[in-house]
Amino acid sequence: MPMHACSDGTVHNFDNYMNIRAVDMLPAIQADSVNAVFTQELGVVIGETQLEDFLSQIS
């Protein structure tokens, strides 16, 4: 995963998330999807109606 530094020295991997598209939206929120967002620093595309379900699974 390439990391980039901003002019203020902040390191980010924003490029990894820029390529996420709406067609990549998850059909259903599952515990492994939520876990991957935090443990593997993955992005996820969810629908507006899935947001509450996604947030309720964060422990």
Buried (B, 14 or more C-beta within 10 A) or exposed (E): EEEEEEEEEEEEEEEBEEEEEEEEEEEEBEEEBBBBBEEEEEBBEBEEEBEEBBEEEEE
